[in-house]
Amino acid sequence: MRITCEHCGTGIDIDKDKRCPNCGASYARNKDYKDYKDAHNKNTEYEFREREADIHSKELQNKIIEKTLNTANKISFMQVITTIIFIVIFVIALLFIFKVFKNLW
């Protein structure tokens, strides 16, 4: 980035020069430089917050996936238990029916 020295008017490339190459003045208090630094800091803060939000979003996604898998496992377990109970009741009903018919004959 290039700024203008407030002391002598020379152009300064702040990526290369630490001071004005013409008069040697510091540009730390230069308005253009301050504006650049403020914008850079805001951009850096924005990027940091964006990364934080991404991390938080991924953590929430992982929690949702984990809860979904746990729920799916619970449903599968309940389905097995329900099926076993149904089979037991069905077998008992069949045995009862055969016993009733056997006694009728």
Secondary structure, DSSP 8 states (H G I E B T S, - for coil): -EEE-TTT--EEETTT-SB-TTT--B-TT-HHHHHHHHHHHHHHHHHHHHHHHHHHHHHHHHHHHHHHHHHHHHHHHHHHHHHHHHHHHHHHHHHHHHHHHHHH-
